Amino acid sequence: MAPGSPPRWGGQAPDRVVGIHVKGLLTFPSGDPAEFEGLTGPEQERLARLENFQQDKMGFNAIQSTRPQTLSYGLHDSPVGQLAWISEKFKEWTDAAAELPEDAVGRDRLLTNISVYWFSGTAGSSANLYYEAGHDASAWAPKARGTVPTGVAVAVSTDIAIRRFAERDHNIT
């Protein structure tokens, strides 16, 4: 979980946060073999997607966590570069089997997302979050279980969260 990610906001001021709702939640096993006992079929599928997610995102994470400025200049200087970068991510992260990115995500939605990054010039700041998380040892340190009620929107075919892992760390409601 990256620093500042939504469920952690509740940990900063739980007495002032009524609830949290996130779309998707990264949950990782603790390493205790007992956590894997009795995983249901759907949970095993999610675990497999989590493993693929981690492998597929290694290049993305490596670039953004080590060279965000280099990436930033390339994306900010070239609308075609920005288009290619985000189109590829949308396709791979929503429907890797789609022939074209707009087959995975509607063209208007795709272009709207890309336009927000392009016109606001935020490619660099969005990449920098990965750099900060990758260089902050406390970001991945164990934290107390969240007490703020947390809701999670789940995409049945693509979600990678496993509820028992999420409940270990958050007050999932």
N, C-alpha and C positions, 0 to 999 in steps of 0.2 A: 504494500500500500504506500503510495507516494505521499510525502509530507503535504499537509494541507488538503488531502483528498477529503471529499464530503463526509464520510463517517468520522473522520478525525476532528472535524470542526466541532462536533458535539462534545468531544473530549476537552476542548479548550474552554468551554463555558457551559457545561451541561445544565446548570441551573437556569440558563437563559435560552436554551434551544428546546423547542417544543417537540420537534421531530425532524427526521432526515428522510429524504426519498432520493434514491439513486437509480440510474439506468445501468444495470450491470454492476457487479461487485467482484473485484479480484479477491479470491480467497485461496490460500495456499495451505497444504497439509503442514502440520507442525514437525513431522518427522517421526511421530509416534506410530509404530505399526498398527496399534489398536484402532487408530482412526479409520483404517481401511477395512476393518472387519464389518461385514454386513452391508457393504455399499450396494445399493439397488442397481438394477440395470441402467436406468437413466443417470444415476450418479457416476457409474463407471464410464458412461459415454461422456459425461462432462469432464471427468478426470482425464480421459484421453484427449478431449479438446483442449484442456488446460496444458497438457504436455505439448501438443502441437502448437498451441498459442505461444508458449515460451520459446520453442524452437523457431517458429516462423518470425517472431518479432525480434530475434537476436540482432539482425542487421540494423533494423529500425532503431532499437534501443541503443545499440553500440554507437551509431552515428550521432544520435541526439544527445546521448549522455557524455560523449567525449569531444565532439566537434560541432556544437550547436551554432557557433558563429559562422563556420564555413558553410554549413547547410543554409543558414539564414541568408547569407549573401547570394547564394545560388537561387534560392526560392524568391527572395525579394527583388532580385534583378531581372527575373525572367517569368513572365506570366505563363509561358509554356512549361517551364520547370515546375511552377506551383501547381499547374493543372495536372501534370504527369504524376507528381509526388502524391497529391491527395487522391486523384482518381485511382491510382494503384492501391492505396490503402483502403479506400471504400470497397473496391472490388474484392480484395483479398480478405477483408475482415467481415464482409457481409455475405458474399456468395462467390467463393473462389472458383466455382465451376462455371460461372457466367462467362460468356464469350467476350463481352465488352463491359466496361465499368457501368455504363448506363443501363445494362441489363440487370445489374445487381442493385443499383440505386437509381431512382428516377433522375433523368437529366437535369430537371429544374432544381431538385434538391442538391444534386452534386455541384452544379454551377453556383448555386447560392452559397454553399459552404466554402467553396474555393474563392468566391468573390469576397466573402467576409475576411478571409486571411489576406487576400491580395490588396483590397482597398484600405484595410486597417493597418497593413504592414506588420502583422503579428506573427509571421512565420518564426522569427528569431525568438521572441518571448515564449512562444508555445514550445519550442524545442529546448529552451533553456531550463524549463521545469525538469526535464530528464537529466540534465547536467547537475542541477542542484540536488536532486534526489540521489543520483549516483555518487555524489561526493559528500553526502551527509550521513555519517555513520549512524546517527540517532534515528534516521528515517526508517530503518529496517529493524531497529531494536524492539524487543517485546514491549507491548504497552498494555495497560490495564484494559479490561473488557469495557467497551462502551456501554453506557447506561441509557442514553437517549434512544427512544423508540426509532427504529430504522426500517423503512420499507424499501424493497428492491423490486424493480420491474424486471421480469425474466423473459427472455426470448427463448422459447422452448428449443428451437433447432440450432441456435448458435451460442447460447449462454454457457459460461464455464464455471459459474459459481456453484459450490456444493453447500447446501444449507447448513449441514452440521459444522462445517468449517467456519461459515459466516457466524453462526450462533455462538461459537467458541469466542469470537472476538467482538461481537456486536449484539445489541438487544434487538434482534430481528422480530418485527411484528408484521 
